[in-house]
Amino acid sequence: METFDVVVIGAGPGGYPAAIRAAQLGASVAIVEKEFHGGTCLNWGCIPTKAMIAAADLYHHIKHAGQFGIEVKGVSVNFAGLVAHKNKVVQQLRGGIGSLLTGNGVKQFAGTASFVDRNTIEVAGQRIGAKKVIISTGSTSVMPGFLPKSPKIVESRKFLELEKLPATLIVMGGGYIGCELACMAAQLGVKVTIVELLDDVLLLLDADVRREVRMHMEKNLGITIRTGKPLEKAEAEAAEMVLVAVGRKPVTDGLKLEAAGVKTNEKGFVPVDDFGRTNVANIYAIGDVTGRTQLAHYATSQGIIAAENAVGQKPSKHESLVPGVIFTSPEVALVGLTEDEAKKQGREIITGKFRLGGLGRAIAVAETGGFVKWIADAKTDQLLGAAVVGAHATELIAEAALAIRSELTASELGRTVHAHPTFAESWMEAAHAVHGTCVHAPPKRKK
């Protein structure tokens, strides 16, 4: 039986970076994957959705090119061509991961991994030994039991495999996955209705950010949003397709965690400490299967830390500051504390907001909707959180994440020279707005 220093189960955005990092540190490493390198993120999530959303955005911009003096006639969507582009992107990146693993000397096994004991794993009838194990099996879409089985009721993976879009679509769930796919479909001409049981969509966002996104989705994309109501049978039957996006559950089927003594919680997730350790000393877990922040980039960060800890580096904790990005139309991003979270913690805060419509660059490229917002400690001026809604939000949030992680103050950020004309200037303007000194926004009316 071949034995490795580290065996990683799952080659998704957490697993394959963990395997590569462990190999970089001199460990003998194996990785087990039952489907495709890249996991859900690359094959049925982050990457394919963004390829399709990019196509939908481009189509939308072409249709509105008249405002720039560009006349376009006869533009239409070849959905088969769009899907072909998506598939090409996925295949290219999937192959790239395989090459990276091979180049770093990681031995690859195909099949479902099962624990025989804490140091032995079985894959396709073959047993391999493991001094340390990193579980990175991810999550999958939840399909409520009350829904009937029907080809017209799909989850996100099946939706992304469609060869033709429906004329009418009901999206069940107003979280980030549901809203992203709803916006994409609406931009491509689908009549979309979002049904959310809770009081609003995208509830992880502050109310002012939610309002901005929802207004654009309803007014500019024609999406109908029904909140505070369950999906009705008659309503579902009226649509050509129902997309279910109501949450995700851990993938642990076939792992036989009990054979290794690994405990799960009441929802089936594998609890870990801040170092990535499970209740079993030599077994770590990372990514969605842990039930923590379910984002690909967080899984990558967790994977690298877990690998370093597993091979005996000085123990490090996972990063706790994780930006969130939502590829709706308009885009949304946030990092650090929201206003609601800060208030629940009893913090005294002050905010600064700047609308993108005040930027020369935004006006020049006709992307004036939305705003950026800083949340700062009222006493120390330290930046605690940030949010942005509008064009390039998912790129802009990187500066905010770095500023908050570096414990900068609003005054320090405001004094940092930003290039003109750029969208990034909005952070500088909003930092000045924290103290009421923003020169490119109307002064607040005196009471």
N, C-alpha and C positions, 0 to 999 in steps of 0.2 A: 504494500500500500504506500503510495507516494504521499509524503507529508510536507506541508507548507507552513511557513511562519504565519502567514495571514491568508485566510480564505474569505472572499467577499461574495455574498449571495445577492445577486441583482446588479445589472450593469446600467442602471439609470444614471441621472445627473448627480446622484450621491455616490453610487457604487463605483463607477469607473474612475472618477477622480481619486477616491479612496485607494483603489488598487494601484493606480499610477504613483500616488504619493508614497505609499508603503514601499513600492519597488524602488523609487528614487532614494529612499533611506536605506537600501541594501537588503530588504527582506525578500524572501522567496514568496511569491504571491500567485494565487489562483483566483479566478473569478468565474462564477456560475450564472448563466442567463438562460431562462426558459423560452424567450421569444427573440427580441431584437436588441442589439446594443442601443443605448439611449433611453430605454424605458418608455413610459407614457409620455414624458415631456417631448422627446424627439419624435416619436412615432405617431402619437395620437393626441398631443396636447400643445405645449408651448410653440414648437416650431411649425407644424402644419397649420395651426390656427393663424399664426402670424403671417405665413405665406399667403393664405387666403384673405386675411384682413388687409394685407398690403395691396392685393389685387383689387379688392372692393374699394379701398381708399383711392386708388389710382383711377378707377372707373368713375367714382364720384367727382374727382377733381377734373377729369376730362370733360364730363358733362357740364361743369361750371367754369370752363376755361374762357367763356365769353367775357368775363369781368376783366381779363387781362388783354383783351383784344384778339384773342385766338378763337377762330371759328372752327368748330368740329362738327362734321355731319356724318350720320350713319353709324355712330359708335354703338357697339353691342358687346355682350359678354359671351365668349365661347367657354362654357363651363368645363367642358372636357379638357380644353387647353389649360384652364386654370388649375384643374386637378392634376394634370400632367406636370405642371411646374411645381406644385406642392410635392408630388411624389419624387421628383428629381432632387429637390432640396433635401428631403428626408434621406434618400438613398446616399447622397453625397456625404452628409454628415454622419450617417450610420457607418459607412465605410471608413470614414476618418477616425472614428472611435476605435474600430478594430485595429487600424494601423498604429494608433497611439499605444494601445495595450500591447501589441506584438513588439513594437519598438522598445518598450520598457521591460520586456521580458516577462510579462504577465501571462501565465498559462490559462487558456480559455476552455471552459467546459460548457456544453449545450445540454439543457435539460432542467427539470425541476429538482431543486436541492431538498433533501430531507435529513434531519439530524438523526444519527444513530445514537450518539451520546454527545457530550459537550465538546469533544475533540475529534469527532468523526462525522463526515457528511457523505451521503450517498447520492450519486447523480447518474441516472440512466444505468443502474445496475452496477456502477463502479463506486468503490469507496475511496475517499481521500482523507488524509489526516490534516488537522488544523490546530496549531498552537493557539492562534487567536482567530476569531470569526467576527466579521462585520455584516450584520443583516441590513440589507437595503432593498427590500422587496416592494416598496411603494404602496400605492393605494389604487382603488378602482371606483367607478361611479356607483352610487347607491341607486337602486331601482325599487321604489316603494312596492310593498307586497300587494297593495290594493289595486294596482294598475294591471289591466289585463295584458296578456302577451299578444302583441300585434306588430306587424311589420311597419305600421305607421307610428308606433311609439318607440323612440330610440333614445339612447344616451349619447354623450358627446363623441365617443369613439365611432359608433356607427354613423353618426351624423357626418363626420369628417370623411367617411368612406363612400358617401353618396356620389352617384354619377350624374344626378340631376337634382336641382333644388326644387322643393315644393312651391306651389303658388302661395299657399297660406301656411303659417307656422305658429304654433303655440309653444312658448318656452315656459316650462314649469320650473320656477326658481329664479329669483332675482339677484343671485350672487354674481361674482365676477365672471365665472364661466358662462352662465346663462346670458348675461348682458353683453359680453364680448361677441358671442355667436349670434345673438339677436341683432346687434348693430351690423355685423358682417352681412347677414342675410338681407336685412332691410336695405343696405346700400346696393345690393345686387338685384333689388326689385321685388323681394318677397314681402308679402303683407304679414307683419309680425305682431303678436300679442304676447306680452309677458304677464304671467300670473304668479304672484308672490303672496304666500300666506301671512307673512309679517307685514308691518305697517309701511315699509318702504323698501326699495331696492338698495343694494350696496350699503347695508347698514354699518359696515365697518368704517365708513367715512363720516366726517362731520356733516351736519345738516346743510350748511351752506355749499359744501362741495357736492353733496347729493343733489341738491336743487339744480345746480348748474348742469350736471350730467343729464338728469332726468328731463329737464326742459329741452335740451338739445335733442335727445332721443325722441321725444314726443313731437316737438315742433318741426325739426329739420329732417328727421328720418321717418316720421309717420308711424312710429311704434306706439301701440296701445299698451299702457301699463295699468294693470289692475292689482292693487295691493290690499292686504287685509282680507283676502278671500281665497278659498280653496278652489282647485280646478274642478269645474262641473262637468259631468258626463256629456251633457248636450253640447257644451262648448268644445270639448275635445273631439266629438264626432264631427263638428262643423269644419275642423281644420284638416288639411291634407296630411299634416304630420305634427306630432307632439315630441318636443325635445325635452328630456328630463335632465335637469341640472340642479339637484337638491342636496348635493353633498357627496362625500367620498368615504370609503371604508378601507381598512388596512388589508393588504394582500398577505395572508399567512397560510392559505390552503396548501396542504402538502408538506409544509415545513417540519411538522412534528416537533414543535417547540417543546412540548412536554418531555420529550426524550432527552433534551439537554437541560431541562429544569428551568427554562426561561418562562417567566410569568408575563401574562397579559392583563390589561385592565378590563373593566366591564364592557367596554366598546370594542375589545379585541386588539387595541393598539399595544405596542411593546414599550412600557415606560423606561426612560433612561434618566441618568443624572446629567449635570451640566458638562460632564466629560464624555458623554456618549455611552456610558457603561450601563448594561442591564443588571439584573440581580445576580447573574452568573459572571464570575470574575473575568473570564477570558472572552466573553461575548459582548460585543457592542452592537448598537442599532442606530441607524441614521435615517433622515428623510421622513416621508409621509407615514411610514409604518410606525413611527414613534408617537404620532398624534400631535406633535408640536406644529409650528408654523409650516403649512403645506405649500411650500414654494420651492421651485427647482434650485434657485440660487442659494437658498438656505441649506438645502440638502447637500450641495457641493461644499459649502463651508463646513457643515457638520462632518462630511466625509473626510475632508483633509485633516481636521482636528482629531477625529477618531483614529485615523491611520497613524498619525504621529503619536498619539497616546498608546496605541496598540503595540508599536514597535519599541516603546521604551523611552521616547523623548520626555523631557520635563512636562508633566501633565498640564494641559491647557484646557480652559473652558471654551465652550462654543461662544461665538459672537451673539450678542443679544440685540443689537441694533440691525433690524432687517427691513430694507425698503420693500414696499409693495407696489406693483405696477399693474394697471388694468388697461387693456387695449380696446376700450370702448371707443365710440366716437361721440364726444372728444375723449382723448386719452386722460387717464387719471393716475396719480402716483402719490404716495405718502410715505413718511418715515418718522420714527420716533413717536412721541405722544400726540394723540389727537386732543382737541379741546375738551371733549367729554372725558377722556381718560385722565387728563391732568386735573380736572375739577373733581373727579371721583377720588383722586389721591390727595385732595385737599390742598393742592398747590395754588398759589396766587400767580396768575399768569397775565401776560399782556400779548396782544397779537398785532401783526402788521400785514396788511394785504395790499397787493398791487394787481390791477387788472391788465391783462396782456394788451388790451386795446390802447393803452398808453405808450406802447413801444413803437418806435419808428419801423423796426423790422417786421413786426406783426402786421402793421398797416400796409406795408409794402407788398407783403405776400398774401394779404387777405386772410389772415388767421388771427382774428382779433378776439375771439371768444375765450372766456375763462380767466383764471387768475392764479397767482401764487400766494401762499400764506405762511408766515412764520409764527410759531408759538414759542414765547420766551418766558423765562422766570422773571416775575415783576421786580424782585429784589436784586438779583445778581445779573440780570440781562442775558444769562446763558440761554442759548438756543436749545429747546427741548423737543420740538417737532416741526414738521413742515408738510404742506400739501400743495399739489399743483393740479389744475384741471385745464386742459387746452392742448394746443399743438405742441408736440415734442415733450409732453409731460414725462413720459417714461425714460427719456434721456436726461431731462433737466434734474430729476430727483437725485442723481449721483452727487451733485454739488452739495445738496442739502444733507445727504447722508454723511459725507465727509466732514462738513461743518459741525454737525451734531456730535459725531464720534470724536472730533478734535476738541470738543467743549468750547467752541467759539462763542462769543457774545454777539448780539445783534449789532452793536456798535462796530465791532471788529469786521464783521461781514460787510457792513455798509461802507466801511472805509477801503475795502478791497476793490481795486480798479477792475471793472469788467469791460470787455471789448464792446464797441458800438459799431454798427447796429446788430445786436444779437438778442435772442430770446432769454439768454442767461442774465441779461441786465435786470430782469424782473426780480431776481433774488436780492440784488443790491437795493433796488427801489423799495421792495417790501421790508427790508431791514431798516431802511430810513423811516418807513411808515410806522414801525414799532414805536418810534419816538416822535412821530408827527412832523418829521423833517423831510419828507419826500417832495422833491421839487417838480416832479412830473405827474403829480396827482392834485386835484383840486383840494384846497385846504378844508379841513373839517369845519362845519358851521359851529359857531360859538353858541352855547345855550343861553 
